[in-house]
Amino acid sequence: MLAASPDGVQARFQEEFNKLLDWEQAMLTASLERVAAMMGNQDQDVAAVLDGKALIDDCK
């Protein structure tokens, strides 16, 4: 259970992300997905590290 809980940085991100307006959340998500794609998130070794969508989905 402890391993599944977010650390302080993730919890802070979730709090601040949830304060953003919907359009701001969408813009940030799109930008992060673009950066992840540029860094090669299709590579399985990298994908787990760059899976920001899971974090964003947790915030909603």
RAPEDA-V819666 format. One record per run of one state. SS is the DSSP state (h for helix, s for strand, l for the rest). FROM is the first residue (numbers start at 1). TO is the last residue. If there is no record, write none. Layout:
BEGIN
SS:FROM:TO
SS:FROM:TO
END
This chain:
BEGIN
l:1:7
h:8:19
l:20:21
h:22:38
l:39:43
h:44:47
l:48:51
h:52:59
l:60:60
END
